[in-house]
């Protein structure tokens, strides 16, 4: 059974989308705080790729987190 969404039914989806973005950003930060910085960076990078075309604002937030966390990784190859 499929259900077609009308414009009014999609409005709450925007709020839900924002809530999920905030939840995932918080979870990735907490993951990094437990010492899993590399895993958090990899997941943030994957989120950037997934969101780049459909949600550029959310993509920028994950990208910013990725760059903040990447500084904690130290030099590449070192």
PDB file of N, H, CA, C and O in Angstrom:
ATOM      1  N   UNK A   1       0.844  -1.178   0.000  1.00  0.00           N
ATOM      2  CA  UNK A   1       0.000   0.000   0.000  1.00  0.00           C
ATOM      3  C   UNK A   1       0.888   1.239   0.000  1.00  0.00           C
ATOM      4  O   UNK A   1       1.705   1.423   0.902  1.00  0.00           O
ATOM      5  N   UNK A   2       0.731   2.062  -0.982  1.00  0.00           N
ATOM      6  H   UNK A   2       0.068   1.912  -1.715  1.00  0.00           H
ATOM      7  CA  UNK A   2       1.513   3.296  -1.041  1.00  0.00           C
ATOM      8  C   UNK A   2       0.621   4.477  -0.717  1.00  0.00           C
ATOM      9  O   UNK A   2      -0.585   4.460  -0.964  1.00  0.00           O
ATOM     10  N   UNK A   3       1.234   5.483  -0.168  1.00  0.00           N
ATOM     11  H   UNK A   3       2.213   5.496   0.033  1.00  0.00           H
ATOM     12  CA  UNK A   3       0.502   6.682   0.199  1.00  0.00           C
ATOM     13  C   UNK A   3       1.194   7.870  -0.436  1.00  0.00           C
ATOM     14  O   UNK A   3       2.402   8.052  -0.284  1.00  0.00           O
ATOM     15  N   UNK A   4       0.434   8.667  -1.137  1.00  0.00           N
ATOM     16  H   UNK A   4      -0.547   8.520  -1.261  1.00  0.00           H
ATOM     17  CA  UNK A   4       1.005   9.870  -1.744  1.00  0.00           C
ATOM     18  C   UNK A   4       1.024  10.985  -0.708  1.00  0.00           C
ATOM     19  O   UNK A   4       0.070  11.169   0.048  1.00  0.00           O
ATOM     20  N   UNK A   5       2.129  11.725  -0.689  1.00  0.00           N
ATOM     21  H   UNK A   5       2.904  11.575  -1.304  1.00  0.00           H
ATOM     22  CA  UNK A   5       2.263  12.824   0.251  1.00  0.00           C
ATOM     23  C   UNK A   5       1.880  14.129  -0.414  1.00  0.00           C
ATOM     24  O   UNK A   5       2.335  14.436  -1.517  1.00  0.00           O
ATOM     25  N   UNK A   6       1.061  14.877   0.247  1.00  0.00           N
ATOM     26  H   UNK A   6       0.692  14.627   1.142  1.00  0.00           H
ATOM     27  CA  UNK A   6       0.713  16.205  -0.241  1.00  0.00           C
ATOM     28  C   UNK A   6       1.619  17.211   0.457  1.00  0.00           C
ATOM     29  O   UNK A   6       2.328  16.862   1.401  1.00  0.00           O
ATOM     30  N   UNK A   7       1.598  18.437   0.001  1.00  0.00           N
ATOM     31  H   UNK A   7       1.022  18.720  -0.766  1.00  0.00           H
ATOM     32  CA  UNK A   7       2.469  19.461   0.579  1.00  0.00           C
ATOM     33  C   UNK A   7       2.287  19.621   2.085  1.00  0.00           C
ATOM     34  O   UNK A   7       3.287  19.686   2.800  1.00  0.00           O
ATOM     35  N   UNK A   8       1.040  19.688   2.609  1.00  0.00           N
ATOM     36  H   UNK A   8       0.228  19.635   2.028  1.00  0.00           H
ATOM     37  CA  UNK A   8       0.905  19.831   4.058  1.00  0.00           C
ATOM     38  C   UNK A   8       1.472  18.642   4.835  1.00  0.00           C
ATOM     39  O   UNK A   8       2.005  18.824   5.930  1.00  0.00           O
ATOM     40  N   UNK A   9       1.368  17.433   4.290  1.00  0.00           N
ATOM     41  H   UNK A   9       0.936  17.284   3.400  1.00  0.00           H
ATOM     42  CA  UNK A   9       1.879  16.255   4.991  1.00  0.00           C
ATOM     43  C   UNK A   9       3.404  16.263   5.025  1.00  0.00           C
ATOM     44  O   UNK A   9       3.999  15.617   5.888  1.00  0.00           O
ATOM     45  N   UNK A  10       4.040  16.969   4.117  1.00  0.00           N
ATOM     46  H   UNK A  10       3.557  17.493   3.416  1.00  0.00           H
ATOM     47  CA  UNK A  10       5.496  16.998   4.082  1.00  0.00           C
ATOM     48  C   UNK A  10       6.076  18.020   5.054  1.00  0.00           C
ATOM     49  O   UNK A  10       7.258  17.928   5.386  1.00  0.00           O
ATOM     50  N   UNK A  11       5.311  18.969   5.513  1.00  0.00           N
ATOM     51  H   UNK A  11       4.351  19.045   5.243  1.00  0.00           H
ATOM     52  CA  UNK A  11       5.832  20.007   6.397  1.00  0.00           C
ATOM     53  C   UNK A  11       6.477  19.443   7.659  1.00  0.00           C
ATOM     54  O   UNK A  11       7.580  19.871   7.998  1.00  0.00           O
ATOM     55  N   UNK A  12       5.848  18.500   8.378  1.00  0.00           N
ATOM     56  H   UNK A  12       4.952  18.151   8.103  1.00  0.00           H
ATOM     57  CA  UNK A  12       6.497  17.957   9.567  1.00  0.00           C
ATOM     58  C   UNK A  12       7.793  17.217   9.251  1.00  0.00           C
ATOM     59  O   UNK A  12       8.671  17.103  10.105  1.00  0.00           O
ATOM     60  N   UNK A  13       7.911  16.713   8.021  1.00  0.00           N
ATOM     61  H   UNK A  13       7.197  16.806   7.327  1.00  0.00           H
ATOM     62  CA  UNK A  13       9.120  15.995   7.635  1.00  0.00           C
ATOM     63  C   UNK A  13      10.348  16.899   7.752  1.00  0.00           C
ATOM     64  O   UNK A  13      11.427  16.417   8.097  1.00  0.00           O
ATOM     65  N   UNK A  14      10.213  18.154   7.482  1.00  0.00           N
ATOM     66  H   UNK A  14       9.337  18.546   7.202  1.00  0.00           H
ATOM     67  CA  UNK A  14      11.328  19.087   7.597  1.00  0.00           C
ATOM     68  C   UNK A  14      11.806  19.173   9.039  1.00  0.00           C
ATOM     69  O   UNK A  14      13.011  19.152   9.293  1.00  0.00           O
ATOM     70  N   UNK A  15      10.884  19.268   9.978  1.00  0.00           N
ATOM     71  H   UNK A  15       9.905  19.285   9.771  1.00  0.00           H
ATOM     72  CA  UNK A  15      11.248  19.319  11.392  1.00  0.00           C
ATOM     73  C   UNK A  15      11.878  17.991  11.811  1.00  0.00           C
ATOM     74  O   UNK A  15      12.860  17.980  12.554  1.00  0.00           O
ATOM     75  N   UNK A  16      11.331  16.895  11.348  1.00  0.00           N
ATOM     76  H   UNK A  16      10.534  16.904  10.745  1.00  0.00           H
ATOM     77  CA  UNK A  16      11.886  15.589  11.659  1.00  0.00           C
ATOM     78  C   UNK A  16      13.295  15.456  11.091  1.00  0.00           C
ATOM     79  O   UNK A  16      14.196  14.946  11.757  1.00  0.00           O
ATOM     80  N   UNK A  17      13.480  15.916   9.863  1.00  0.00           N
ATOM     81  H   UNK A  17      12.749  16.330   9.321  1.00  0.00           H
ATOM     82  CA  UNK A  17      14.797  15.877   9.223  1.00  0.00           C
ATOM     83  C   UNK A  17      15.810  16.640  10.068  1.00  0.00           C
ATOM     84  O   UNK A  17      16.916  16.151  10.298  1.00  0.00           O
ATOM     85  N   UNK A  18      15.450  17.814  10.525  1.00  0.00           N
ATOM     86  H   UNK A  18      14.551  18.211  10.338  1.00  0.00           H
ATOM     87  CA  UNK A  18      16.351  18.621  11.355  1.00  0.00           C
ATOM     88  C   UNK A  18      16.656  17.900  12.662  1.00  0.00           C
ATOM     89  O   UNK A  18      17.800  17.892  13.116  1.00  0.00           O
ATOM     90  N   UNK A  19      15.639  17.298  13.266  1.00  0.00           N
ATOM     91  H   UNK A  19      14.709  17.306  12.897  1.00  0.00           H
ATOM     92  CA  UNK A  19      15.853  16.569  14.515  1.00  0.00           C
ATOM     93  C   UNK A  19      16.806  15.394  14.319  1.00  0.00           C
ATOM     94  O   UNK A  19      17.652  15.132  15.174  1.00  0.00           O
ATOM     95  N   UNK A  20      16.675  14.692  13.208  1.00  0.00           N
ATOM     96  H   UNK A  20      15.988  14.906  12.513  1.00  0.00           H
ATOM     97  CA  UNK A  20      17.553  13.555  12.925  1.00  0.00           C
ATOM     98  C   UNK A  20      18.981  14.041  12.684  1.00  0.00           C
ATOM     99  O   UNK A  20      19.931  13.415  13.153  1.00  0.00           O
ATOM    100  N   UNK A  21      19.141  15.130  11.973  1.00  0.00           N
ATOM    101  H   UNK A  21      18.370  15.639  11.592  1.00  0.00           H
ATOM    102  CA  UNK A  21      20.476  15.695  11.738  1.00  0.00           C
ATOM    103  C   UNK A  21      21.139  16.046  13.071  1.00  0.00           C
ATOM    104  O   UNK A  21      22.299  15.703  13.296  1.00  0.00           O
ATOM    105  N   UNK A  22      20.412  16.720  13.945  1.00  0.00           N
ATOM    106  H   UNK A  22      19.469  16.999  13.762  1.00  0.00           H
ATOM    107  CA  UNK A  22      20.961  17.105  15.249  1.00  0.00           C
ATOM    108  C   UNK A  22      21.308  15.860  16.064  1.00  0.00           C
ATOM    109  O   UNK A  22      22.359  15.810  16.704  1.00  0.00           O
ATOM    110  N   UNK A  23      20.439  14.866  16.043  1.00  0.00           N
ATOM    111  H   UNK A  23      19.586  14.906  15.522  1.00  0.00           H
ATOM    112  CA  UNK A  23      20.686  13.625  16.768  1.00  0.00           C
ATOM    113  C   UNK A  23      21.955  12.931  16.273  1.00  0.00           C
ATOM    114  O   UNK A  23      22.778  12.485  17.073  1.00  0.00           O
ATOM    115  N   UNK A  24      22.106  12.843  14.959  1.00  0.00           N
ATOM    116  H   UNK A  24      21.437  13.205  14.309  1.00  0.00           H
ATOM    117  CA  UNK A  24      23.282  12.174  14.392  1.00  0.00           C
ATOM    118  C   UNK A  24      24.565  12.963  14.634  1.00  0.00           C
ATOM    119  O   UNK A  24      25.609  12.374  14.912  1.00  0.00           O
ATOM    120  N   UNK A  25      24.498  14.271  14.533  1.00  0.00           N
ATOM    121  H   UNK A  25      23.649  14.750  14.307  1.00  0.00           H
ATOM    122  CA  UNK A  25      25.685  15.080  14.841  1.00  0.00           C
ATOM    123  C   UNK A  25      26.109  14.879  16.292  1.00  0.00           C
ATOM    124  O   UNK A  25      27.299  14.747  16.582  1.00  0.00           O
ATOM    125  N   UNK A  26      25.147  14.856  17.197  1.00  0.00           N
ATOM    126  H   UNK A  26      24.180  14.963  16.963  1.00  0.00           H
ATOM    127  CA  UNK A  26      25.442  14.645  18.605  1.00  0.00           C
ATOM    128  C   UNK A  26      26.036  13.254  18.828  1.00  0.00           C
ATOM    129  O   UNK A  26      27.000  13.100  19.578  1.00  0.00           O
ATOM    130  N   UNK A  27      25.460  12.245  18.177  1.00  0.00           N
ATOM    131  H   UNK A  27      24.677  12.370  17.568  1.00  0.00           H
ATOM    132  CA  UNK A  27      25.966  10.875  18.325  1.00  0.00           C
ATOM    133  C   UNK A  27      27.397  10.751  17.806  1.00  0.00           C
ATOM    134  O   UNK A  27      28.225  10.084  18.425  1.00  0.00           O
ATOM    135  N   UNK A  28      27.688  11.387  16.678  1.00  0.00           N
ATOM    136  H   UNK A  28      27.015  11.929  16.175  1.00  0.00           H
ATOM    137  CA  UNK A  28      29.047  11.325  16.134  1.00  0.00           C
ATOM    138  C   UNK A  28      30.036  12.037  17.047  1.00  0.00           C
ATOM    139  O   UNK A  28      31.166  11.578  17.220  1.00  0.00           O
ATOM    140  N   UNK A  29      29.620  13.144  17.626  1.00  0.00           N
ATOM    141  H   UNK A  29      28.702  13.517  17.486  1.00  0.00           H
ATOM    142  CA  UNK A  29      30.495  13.849  18.571  1.00  0.00           C
ATOM    143  C   UNK A  29      30.772  12.973  19.786  1.00  0.00           C
ATOM    144  O   UNK A  29      31.907  12.894  20.255  1.00  0.00           O
ATOM    145  N   UNK A  30      29.739  12.320  20.291  1.00  0.00           N
ATOM    146  H   UNK A  30      28.816  12.385  19.911  1.00  0.00           H
ATOM    147  CA  UNK A  30      29.907  11.437  21.450  1.00  0.00           C
ATOM    148  C   UNK A  30      30.797  10.240  21.097  1.00  0.00           C
ATOM    149  O   UNK A  30      31.620   9.818  21.909  1.00  0.00           O
ATOM    150  N   UNK A  31      30.637   9.704  19.907  1.00  0.00           N
ATOM    151  H   UNK A  31      29.969  10.047  19.247  1.00  0.00           H
ATOM    152  CA  UNK A  31      31.492   8.616  19.451  1.00  0.00           C
ATOM    153  C   UNK A  31      32.950   9.063  19.443  1.00  0.00           C
ATOM    154  O   UNK A  31      33.830   8.338  19.908  1.00  0.00           O
ATOM    155  N   UNK A  32      33.198  10.242  18.921  1.00  0.00           N
ATOM    156  H   UNK A  32      32.483  10.831  18.543  1.00  0.00           H
ATOM    157  CA  UNK A  32      34.563  10.778  18.891  1.00  0.00           C
ATOM    158  C   UNK A  32      35.093  10.986  20.305  1.00  0.00           C
ATOM    159  O   UNK A  32      36.270  10.746  20.572  1.00  0.00           O
ATOM    160  N   UNK A  33      34.232  11.429  21.202  1.00  0.00           N
ATOM    161  H   UNK A  33      33.275  11.624  20.985  1.00  0.00           H
ATOM    162  CA  UNK A  33      34.654  11.675  22.583  1.00  0.00           C
ATOM    163  C   UNK A  33      35.024  10.394  23.317  1.00  0.00           C
ATOM    164  O   UNK A  33      35.704  10.448  24.342  1.00  0.00           O
ATOM    165  N   UNK A  34      34.590   9.248  22.813  1.00  0.00           N
ATOM    166  H   UNK A  34      34.037   9.205  21.980  1.00  0.00           H
ATOM    167  CA  UNK A  34      34.962   7.971  23.432  1.00  0.00           C
ATOM    168  C   UNK A  34      36.265   7.431  22.861  1.00  0.00           C
ATOM    169  O   UNK A  34      36.698   6.334  23.216  1.00  0.00           O
ATOM    170  N   UNK A  35      36.888   8.204  21.974  1.00  0.00           N
ATOM    171  H   UNK A  35      36.536   9.094  21.685  1.00  0.00           H
ATOM    172  CA  UNK A  35      38.154   7.782  21.385  1.00  0.00           C
ATOM    173  C   UNK A  35      38.026   7.225  19.979  1.00  0.00           C
ATOM    174  O   UNK A  35      39.025   6.856  19.362  1.00  0.00           O
ATOM    175  N   UNK A  36      36.830   7.165  19.482  1.00  0.00           N
ATOM    176  H   UNK A  36      36.019   7.465  19.983  1.00  0.00           H
ATOM    177  CA  UNK A  36      36.590   6.628  18.136  1.00  0.00           C
ATOM    178  C   UNK A  36      36.502   7.765  17.113  1.00  0.00           C
ATOM    179  O   UNK A  36      35.531   7.872  16.365  1.00  0.00           O
ATOM    180  N   UNK A  37      37.525   8.602  17.099  1.00  0.00           N
ATOM    181  H   UNK A  37      38.314   8.515  17.708  1.00  0.00           H
ATOM    182  CA  UNK A  37      37.530   9.779  16.224  1.00  0.00           C
ATOM    183  C   UNK A  37      37.534   9.363  14.757  1.00  0.00           C
ATOM    184  O   UNK A  37      36.809   9.941  13.947  1.00  0.00           O
ATOM    185  N   UNK A  38      38.341   8.369  14.411  1.00  0.00           N
ATOM    186  H   UNK A  38      38.930   7.900  15.069  1.00  0.00           H
ATOM    187  CA  UNK A  38      38.415   7.927  13.018  1.00  0.00           C
ATOM    188  C   UNK A  38      37.050   7.423  12.539  1.00  0.00           C
ATOM    189  O   UNK A  38      36.615   7.764  11.439  1.00  0.00           O
ATOM    190  N   UNK A  39      36.385   6.624  13.350  1.00  0.00           N
ATOM    191  H   UNK A  39      36.738   6.347  14.243  1.00  0.00           H
ATOM    192  CA  UNK A  39      35.060   6.105  12.971  1.00  0.00           C
ATOM    193  C   UNK A  39      34.060   7.244  12.817  1.00  0.00           C
ATOM    194  O   UNK A  39      33.259   7.242  11.882  1.00  0.00           O
ATOM    195  N   UNK A  40      34.100   8.214  13.723  1.00  0.00           N
ATOM    196  H   UNK A  40      34.751   8.215  14.482  1.00  0.00           H
ATOM    197  CA  UNK A  40      33.190   9.354  13.642  1.00  0.00           C
ATOM    198  C   UNK A  40      33.451  10.172  12.372  1.00  0.00           C
ATOM    199  O   UNK A  40      32.512  10.637  11.726  1.00  0.00           O
ATOM    200  N   UNK A  41      34.724  10.344  12.021  1.00  0.00           N
ATOM    201  H   UNK A  41      35.487   9.967  12.546  1.00  0.00           H
ATOM    202  CA  UNK A  41      35.067  11.081  10.801  1.00  0.00           C
ATOM    203  C   UNK A  41      34.573  10.351   9.556  1.00  0.00           C
ATOM    204  O   UNK A  41      34.033  10.963   8.635  1.00  0.00           O
ATOM    205  N   UNK A  42      34.765   9.051   9.544  1.00  0.00           N
ATOM    206  H   UNK A  42      35.204   8.554  10.292  1.00  0.00           H
ATOM    207  CA  UNK A  42      34.317   8.275   8.380  1.00  0.00           C
ATOM    208  C   UNK A  42      32.804   8.358   8.208  1.00  0.00           C
ATOM    209  O   UNK A  42      32.313   8.513   7.089  1.00  0.00           O
ATOM    210  N   UNK A  43      32.065   8.256   9.307  1.00  0.00           N
ATOM    211  H   UNK A  43      32.464   8.131  10.216  1.00  0.00           H
ATOM    212  CA  UNK A  43      30.607   8.340   9.234  1.00  0.00           C
ATOM    213  C   UNK A  43      30.144   9.748   8.849  1.00  0.00           C
ATOM    214  O   UNK A  43      29.194   9.901   8.080  1.00  0.00           O
ATOM    215  N   UNK A  44      30.802  10.760   9.372  1.00  0.00           N
ATOM    216  H   UNK A  44      31.573  10.637   9.997  1.00  0.00           H
ATOM    217  CA  UNK A  44      30.461  12.138   9.002  1.00  0.00           C
ATOM    218  C   UNK A  44      30.712  12.363   7.517  1.00  0.00           C
ATOM    219  O   UNK A  44      29.926  13.030   6.845  1.00  0.00           O
ATOM    220  N   UNK A  45      31.805  11.808   7.004  1.00  0.00           N
ATOM    221  H   UNK A  45      32.444  11.265   7.549  1.00  0.00           H
ATOM    222  CA  UNK A  45      32.099  11.919   5.572  1.00  0.00           C
ATOM    223  C   UNK A  45      31.046  11.237   4.724  1.00  0.00           C
ATOM    224  O   UNK A  45      30.646  11.763   3.686  1.00  0.00           O
ATOM    225  N   UNK A  46      30.592  10.067   5.160  1.00  0.00           N
ATOM    226  H   UNK A  46      30.918   9.640   6.004  1.00  0.00           H
ATOM    227  CA  UNK A  46      29.531   9.363   4.425  1.00  0.00           C
ATOM    228  C   UNK A  46      28.238  10.164   4.442  1.00  0.00           C
ATOM    229  O   UNK A  46      27.517  10.215   3.445  1.00  0.00           O
ATOM    230  N   UNK A  47      27.947  10.793   5.584  1.00  0.00           N
ATOM    231  H   UNK A  47      28.533  10.752   6.394  1.00  0.00           H
ATOM    232  CA  UNK A  47      26.759  11.638   5.665  1.00  0.00           C
ATOM    233  C   UNK A  47      26.864  12.807   4.689  1.00  0.00           C
ATOM    234  O   UNK A  47      25.878  13.176   4.052  1.00  0.00           O
ATOM    235  N   UNK A  48      28.046  13.384   4.571  1.00  0.00           N
ATOM    236  H   UNK A  48      28.848  13.084   5.088  1.00  0.00           H
ATOM    237  CA  UNK A  48      28.254  14.489   3.623  1.00  0.00           C
ATOM    238  C   UNK A  48      27.918  14.054   2.206  1.00  0.00           C
ATOM    239  O   UNK A  48      27.230  14.768   1.475  1.00  0.00           O
ATOM    240  N   UNK A  49      28.399  12.893   1.824  1.00  0.00           N
ATOM    241  H   UNK A  49      28.958  12.313   2.418  1.00  0.00           H
ATOM    242  CA  UNK A  49      28.146  12.394   0.470  1.00  0.00           C
ATOM    243  C   UNK A  49      26.652  12.180   0.251  1.00  0.00           C
ATOM    244  O   UNK A  49      26.120  12.551  -0.795  1.00  0.00           O
ATOM    245  N   UNK A  50      25.977  11.590   1.224  1.00  0.00           N
ATOM    246  H   UNK A  50      26.410  11.290   2.074  1.00  0.00           H
ATOM    247  CA  UNK A  50      24.549  11.303   1.093  1.00  0.00           C
ATOM    248  C   UNK A  50      23.697  12.568   1.030  1.00  0.00           C
ATOM    249  O   UNK A  50      22.673  12.597   0.346  1.00  0.00           O
ATOM    250  N   UNK A  51      24.116  13.605   1.737  1.00  0.00           N
ATOM    251  H   UNK A  51      24.947  13.582   2.292  1.00  0.00           H
ATOM    252  CA  UNK A  51      23.303  14.813   1.850  1.00  0.00           C
ATOM    253  C   UNK A  51      23.656  15.908   0.853  1.00  0.00           C
ATOM    254  O   UNK A  51      22.905  16.871   0.700  1.00  0.00           O
ATOM    255  N   UNK A  52      24.784  15.770   0.178  1.00  0.00           N
ATOM    256  H   UNK A  52      25.394  14.987   0.302  1.00  0.00           H
ATOM    257  CA  UNK A  52      25.304  16.839  -0.676  1.00  0.00           C
ATOM    258  C   UNK A  52      24.268  17.380  -1.668  1.00  0.00           C
ATOM    259  O   UNK A  52      24.122  18.595  -1.800  1.00  0.00           O
ATOM    260  N   UNK A  53      23.561  16.510  -2.352  1.00  0.00           N
ATOM    261  H   UNK A  53      23.680  15.523  -2.244  1.00  0.00           H
ATOM    262  CA  UNK A  53      22.628  16.949  -3.392  1.00  0.00           C
ATOM    263  C   UNK A  53      21.254  17.323  -2.859  1.00  0.00           C
ATOM    264  O   UNK A  53      20.606  18.222  -3.396  1.00  0.00           O
ATOM    265  N   UNK A  54      20.804  16.649  -1.812  1.00  0.00           N
ATOM    266  H   UNK A  54      21.330  15.919  -1.376  1.00  0.00           H
ATOM    267  CA  UNK A  54      19.432  16.834  -1.354  1.00  0.00           C
ATOM    268  C   UNK A  54      19.279  17.792  -0.185  1.00  0.00           C
ATOM    269  O   UNK A  54      18.209  18.370   0.007  1.00  0.00           O
ATOM    270  N   UNK A  55      20.339  17.968   0.598  1.00  0.00           N
ATOM    271  H   UNK A  55      21.208  17.499   0.442  1.00  0.00           H
ATOM    272  CA  UNK A  55      20.246  18.804   1.791  1.00  0.00           C
ATOM    273  C   UNK A  55      21.581  19.487   2.067  1.00  0.00           C
ATOM    274  O   UNK A  55      22.293  19.119   3.001  1.00  0.00           O
ATOM    275  N   UNK A  56      21.916  20.487   1.247  1.00  0.00           N
ATOM    276  H   UNK A  56      21.338  20.786   0.488  1.00  0.00           H
ATOM    277  CA  UNK A  56      23.230  21.121   1.380  1.00  0.00           C
ATOM    278  C   UNK A  56      23.480  21.748   2.746  1.00  0.00           C
ATOM    279  O   UNK A  56      24.622  21.771   3.203  1.00  0.00           O
ATOM    280  N   UNK A  57      22.455  22.251   3.401  1.00  0.00           N
ATOM    281  H   UNK A  57      21.527  22.232   3.029  1.00  0.00           H
ATOM    282  CA  UNK A  57      22.648  22.835   4.726  1.00  0.00           C
ATOM    283  C   UNK A  57      23.079  21.790   5.739  1.00  0.00           C
ATOM    284  O   UNK A  57      23.983  22.024   6.541  1.00  0.00           O
ATOM    285  N   UNK A  58      22.430  20.644   5.696  1.00  0.00           N
ATOM    286  H   UNK A  58      21.696  20.454   5.044  1.00  0.00           H
ATOM    287  CA  UNK A  58      22.805  19.545   6.595  1.00  0.00           C
ATOM    288  C   UNK A  58      24.187  19.028   6.228  1.00  0.00           C
ATOM    289  O   UNK A  58      24.983  18.704   7.109  1.00  0.00           O
ATOM    290  N   UNK A  59      24.474  18.950   4.951  1.00  0.00           N
ATOM    291  H   UNK A  59      23.827  19.213   4.236  1.00  0.00           H
ATOM    292  CA  UNK A  59      25.799  18.488   4.509  1.00  0.00           C
ATOM    293  C   UNK A  59      26.897  19.384   5.075  1.00  0.00           C
ATOM    294  O   UNK A  59      27.944  18.891   5.495  1.00  0.00           O
ATOM    295  N   UNK A  60      26.666  20.685   5.087  1.00  0.00           N
ATOM    296  H   UNK A  60      25.815  21.085   4.745  1.00  0.00           H
ATOM    297  CA  UNK A  60      27.659  21.617   5.614  1.00  0.00           C
ATOM    298  C   UNK A  60      27.901  21.395   7.098  1.00  0.00           C
ATOM    299  O   UNK A  60      29.025  21.551   7.577  1.00  0.00           O
ATOM    300  N   UNK A  61      26.856  21.033   7.825  1.00  0.00           N
ATOM    301  H   UNK A  61      25.944  20.906   7.436  1.00  0.00           H
ATOM    302  CA  UNK A  61      27.006  20.792   9.266  1.00  0.00           C
ATOM    303  C   UNK A  61      27.845  19.535   9.527  1.00  0.00           C
ATOM    304  O   UNK A  61      28.694  19.526  10.418  1.00  0.00           O
ATOM    305  N   UNK A  62      27.606  18.484   8.751  1.00  0.00           N
ATOM    306  H   UNK A  62      26.916  18.491   8.027  1.00  0.00           H
ATOM    307  CA  UNK A  62      28.423  17.273   8.898  1.00  0.00           C
ATOM    308  C   UNK A  62      29.854  17.531   8.444  1.00  0.00           C
ATOM    309  O   UNK A  62      30.799  17.006   9.034  1.00  0.00           O
ATOM    310  N   UNK A  63      30.017  18.335   7.400  1.00  0.00           N
ATOM    311  H   UNK A  63      29.250  18.761   6.920  1.00  0.00           H
ATOM    312  CA  UNK A  63      31.343  18.685   6.913  1.00  0.00           C
ATOM    313  C   UNK A  63      32.116  19.475   7.980  1.00  0.00           C
ATOM    314  O   UNK A  63      33.307  19.245   8.189  1.00  0.00           O
ATOM    315  N   UNK A  64      31.436  20.395   8.641  1.00  0.00           N
ATOM    316  H   UNK A  64      30.468  20.582   8.471  1.00  0.00           H
ATOM    317  CA  UNK A  64      32.084  21.172   9.701  1.00  0.00           C
ATOM    318  C   UNK A  64      32.511  20.257  10.852  1.00  0.00           C
ATOM    319  O   UNK A  64      33.611  20.400  11.386  1.00  0.00           O
ATOM    320  N   UNK A  65      31.639  19.319  11.230  1.00  0.00           N
ATOM    321  H   UNK A  65      30.746  19.204  10.796  1.00  0.00           H
ATOM    322  CA  UNK A  65      32.008  18.368  12.283  1.00  0.00           C
ATOM    323  C   UNK A  65      33.203  17.533  11.844  1.00  0.00           C
ATOM    324  O   UNK A  65      34.133  17.316  12.620  1.00  0.00           O
ATOM    325  N   UNK A  66      33.178  17.069  10.609  1.00  0.00           N
ATOM    326  H   UNK A  66      32.422  17.245   9.978  1.00  0.00           H
ATOM    327  CA  UNK A  66      34.278  16.275  10.084  1.00  0.00           C
ATOM    328  C   UNK A  66      35.599  17.028  10.189  1.00  0.00           C
ATOM    329  O   UNK A  66      36.605  16.456  10.610  1.00  0.00           O
ATOM    330  N   UNK A  67      35.605  18.289   9.816  1.00  0.00           N
ATOM    331  H   UNK A  67      34.788  18.753   9.474  1.00  0.00           H
ATOM    332  CA  UNK A  67      36.836  19.077   9.871  1.00  0.00           C
ATOM    333  C   UNK A  67      37.287  19.332  11.309  1.00  0.00           C
ATOM    334  O   UNK A  67      38.484  19.317  11.594  1.00  0.00           O
ATOM    335  N   UNK A  68      36.346  19.564  12.206  1.00  0.00           N
ATOM    336  H   UNK A  68      35.373  19.577  11.975  1.00  0.00           H
ATOM    337  CA  UNK A  68      36.727  19.740  13.622  1.00  0.00           C
ATOM    338  C   UNK A  68      37.341  18.465  14.185  1.00  0.00           C
ATOM    339  O   UNK A  68      38.352  18.503  14.887  1.00  0.00           O
ATOM    340  N   UNK A  69      36.716  17.340  13.869  1.00  0.00           N
ATOM    341  H   UNK A  69      35.895  17.309  13.299  1.00  0.00           H
ATOM    342  CA  UNK A  69      37.210  16.067  14.393  1.00  0.00           C
ATOM    343  C   UNK A  69      38.531  15.660  13.741  1.00  0.00           C
ATOM    344  O   UNK A  69      39.391  15.077  14.401  1.00  0.00           O
ATOM    345  N   UNK A  70      38.697  15.959  12.462  1.00  0.00           N
ATOM    346  H   UNK A  70      37.999  16.433  11.926  1.00  0.00           H
ATOM    347  CA  UNK A  70      39.902  15.553  11.750  1.00  0.00           C
ATOM    348  C   UNK A  70      41.148  16.148  12.391  1.00  0.00           C
ATOM    349  O   UNK A  70      42.215  15.538  12.331  1.00  0.00           O
ATOM    350  N   UNK A  71      41.039  17.310  12.995  1.00  0.00           N
ATOM    351  H   UNK A  71      40.172  17.805  13.044  1.00  0.00           H
ATOM    352  CA  UNK A  71      42.189  17.924  13.670  1.00  0.00           C
ATOM    353  C   UNK A  71      42.666  17.063  14.828  1.00  0.00           C
ATOM    354  O   UNK A  71      43.840  17.113  15.195  1.00  0.00           O
ATOM    355  N   UNK A  72      41.770  16.277  15.404  1.00  0.00           N
ATOM    356  H   UNK A  72      40.817  16.236  15.105  1.00  0.00           H
ATOM    357  CA  UNK A  72      42.125  15.411  16.532  1.00  0.00           C
ATOM    358  C   UNK A  72      42.834  14.132  16.094  1.00  0.00           C
ATOM    359  O   UNK A  72      43.383  13.410  16.926  1.00  0.00           O
ATOM    360  N   UNK A  73      42.824  13.853  14.800  1.00  0.00           N
ATOM    361  H   UNK A  73      42.378  14.440  14.124  1.00  0.00           H
ATOM    362  CA  UNK A  73      43.460  12.640  14.306  1.00  0.00           C
ATOM    363  C   UNK A  73      44.967  12.773  14.207  1.00  0.00           C
ATOM    364  O   UNK A  73      45.678  11.768  14.234  1.00  0.00           O
ATOM    365  N   UNK A  74      45.464  13.983  14.095  1.00  0.00           N
ATOM    366  H   UNK A  74      44.887  14.799  14.073  1.00  0.00           H
ATOM    367  CA  UNK A  74      46.896  14.185  13.940  1.00  0.00           C
ATOM    368  C   UNK A  74      47.290  14.114  12.470  1.00  0.00           C
ATOM    369  O   UNK A  74      46.427  14.034  11.596  1.00  0.00           O
ATOM    370  N   UNK A  75      48.585  14.144  12.198  1.00  0.00           N
ATOM    371  H   UNK A  75      49.286  14.210  12.909  1.00  0.00           H
ATOM    372  CA  UNK A  75      49.054  14.146  10.824  1.00  0.00           C
ATOM    373  C   UNK A  75      48.739  12.814  10.110  1.00  0.00           C
ATOM    374  O   UNK A  75      48.805  11.738  10.703  1.00  0.00           O
ATOM    375  N   UNK A  76      48.401  12.929   8.844  1.00  0.00           N
ATOM    376  H   UNK A  76      48.347  13.803   8.363  1.00  0.00           H
ATOM    377  CA  UNK A  76      48.124  11.748   8.040  1.00  0.00           C
ATOM    378  C   UNK A  76      49.429  11.029   7.757  1.00  0.00           C
ATOM    379  O   UNK A  76      50.424  11.648   7.379  1.00  0.00           O
ATOM    380  N   UNK A  77      49.416   9.707   7.944  1.00  0.00           N
ATOM    381  H   UNK A  77      48.608   9.204   8.251  1.00  0.00           H
ATOM    382  CA  UNK A  77      50.611   8.913   7.674  1.00  0.00           C
ATOM    383  C   UNK A  77      51.658   9.000   8.765  1.00  0.00           C
ATOM    384  O   UNK A  77      52.762   8.476   8.614  1.00  0.00           O
ATOM    385  N   UNK A  78      51.318   9.659   9.867  1.00  0.00           N
ATOM    386  H   UNK A  78      50.422  10.084   9.990  1.00  0.00           H
ATOM    387  CA  UNK A  78      52.312   9.821  10.920  1.00  0.00           C
ATOM    388  C   UNK A  78      52.067   8.923  12.026  1.00  0.00           C
ATOM    389  O   UNK A  78      52.815   8.928  13.004  1.00  0.00           O
TER     390      UNK A  78
END
